[in-house]
Amino acid sequence: MTGLDLRQLKMEVVRPALQTVGLWSPSAENLVTGTALAESRVVYLRQVGGGPALGLWQMEPATHDDCWKNWLCTPGRSRQATALRQMIGCLEPSADLMVWNLKYAAGMARIQYQRVPAPLPRATDAAGLSQYHKDFYNTPGGAADPSANVVFFSEAISA
């Protein structure tokens, strides 16, 4: 199985997406890149087995919609909402856009992480990034294994 070139994904999609929404940092870049590896291996655009998760970051439509309803449409976040709308070229964001608009999907993954009050781990802390992914993106009941996924976050760091 092959996927996208990880360095290109990081530099051509993730970094510009995070910069566009004003949330770039080395830690955020490695977290979002590692999340794509952990969630889809940077191969799958729809959840294997027919589940609802979409895009390389495997965000569920309900999570996408909640990010808009309860985060992006609140006072003080209009700049981020405008930036995301410009990425997709319309005013009505749809979760299905995450399947083909990689920049938008990366931006939405970062927005989901922005909602977390805990600070991001250090950019070079693969174990910390993997645990952060498990705790705040995959959820405690999800299938992610932070010990097994450290390799993905290490790859993201070195890409």
C-alpha positions in Angstrom: 0.0 0.0 0.0 1.3 3.5 -0.8 0.1 6.9 0.1 1.2 10.5 -0.4 4.7 11.6 0.1 4.7 12.6 3.8 7.2 15.5 3.4 5.0 17.0 0.6 1.9 16.6 2.6 3.5 18.3 5.5 5.0 21.2 3.5 2.4 21.7 0.8 -0.8 20.9 2.7 -0.5 20.9 6.5 1.8 23.9 6.9 -0.1 26.2 4.6 -3.5 25.2 6.1 -2.3 25.9 9.6 -0.8 29.2 8.5 -4.0 30.2 6.8 -6.1 29.7 9.9 -3.4 31.3 12.1 -2.6 28.2 14.1 0.8 27.1 12.8 3.6 26.1 15.1 6.2 23.2 14.8 4.2 21.3 17.4 0.9 21.8 15.6 2.4 20.9 12.2 3.8 17.6 13.6 0.6 16.8 15.5 -1.6 17.3 12.5 0.8 15.4 10.1 1.1 12.5 12.6 -2.7 12.5 13.0 -3.1 11.9 9.3 -0.7 9.0 9.5 -2.3 7.5 12.6 -5.9 7.9 11.3 -5.6 6.9 7.6 -1.9 6.0 7.0 -2.2 8.9 4.5 -3.9 6.5 2.2 -7.7 6.4 2.9 -10.1 9.1 2.1 -13.1 7.4 3.6 -13.2 5.1 6.7 -12.4 1.5 5.9 -15.4 -0.7 6.7 -18.0 2.0 5.9 -17.9 4.2 8.9 -18.6 7.9 8.9 -15.0 9.2 9.1 -13.8 11.3 6.2 -10.5 12.5 4.7 -6.9 11.7 5.6 -7.7 12.9 9.1 -10.7 10.7 9.4 -12.9 13.3 11.0 -16.6 12.3 11.5 -19.2 14.6 10.0 -20.7 15.2 13.5 -17.3 16.4 14.8 -16.9 18.6 11.7 -20.4 20.2 12.2 -19.8 20.6 15.9 -16.5 22.5 15.2 -18.5 24.9 13.1 -21.6 25.2 15.4 -19.9 25.4 18.8 -16.4 26.8 18.0 -16.0 28.6 14.7 -19.3 30.4 14.8 -18.6 31.9 18.2 -17.3 35.5 18.8 -13.6 35.9 18.3 -13.2 33.1 15.7 -14.5 34.9 12.6 -11.0 35.1 11.1 -10.5 31.4 11.3 -14.0 30.7 9.9 -13.4 33.1 7.0 -10.1 31.5 6.3 -11.7 28.1 6.1 -14.5 29.3 4.0 -12.0 30.8 1.5 -10.2 27.4 1.4 -13.5 25.8 0.1 -14.8 28.7 -1.8 -18.3 28.7 -0.3 -20.2 29.9 2.8 -21.7 26.6 3.7 -19.0 24.1 4.8 -19.8 20.5 4.3 -18.0 17.5 6.0 -17.8 15.8 2.6 -15.3 18.5 1.5 -12.7 16.9 3.7 -12.5 13.9 1.3 -11.0 15.9 -1.5 -9.9 19.2 -0.1 -6.8 18.2 1.9 -6.0 21.7 3.0 -9.5 22.2 4.4 -9.3 18.8 6.1 -6.0 19.6 7.7 -7.4 23.0 8.9 -10.4 21.3 10.4 -8.1 18.8 12.2 -6.2 21.7 13.7 -9.4 23.4 14.7 -10.5 20.3 16.6 -7.2 20.4 18.5 -7.5 24.1 19.1 -10.6 23.4 21.2 -8.5 21.5 23.7 -7.4 23.6 26.7 -4.2 21.5 27.3 -1.0 22.9 25.7 0.5 21.1 22.7 3.4 18.8 23.4 6.9 19.7 22.2 7.3 19.4 18.5 9.9 16.6 18.9 8.0 14.6 21.5 6.6 11.7 19.5 5.2 9.9 22.5 3.6 13.1 23.8 2.0 13.9 20.4 0.7 10.4 20.1 -0.9 10.5 23.5 -2.3 14.0 22.8 -3.9 12.5 19.6 -5.4 9.7 21.6 -6.7 11.9 24.4 -8.1 14.8 22.4 -8.7 13.6 18.8 -9.4 9.9 18.8 -11.1 9.9 22.2 -10.7 7.4 25.1 -13.1 4.9 23.5 -11.5 5.1 20.1 -9.3 2.5 18.5 -6.0 4.5 18.5 -3.1 2.9 20.5 -0.8 5.7 21.6 2.1 3.3 22.1 1.8 1.8 18.7 1.2 5.1 17.0 4.4 6.7 18.3 6.0 5.5 15.1 3.6 7.7 13.1 4.4 10.8 15.1 8.1 10.1 14.8 7.7 9.9 11.0 5.8 13.2 11.1 8.6 14.8 13.1 11.3 13.6 10.7 9.4 14.4 7.5 
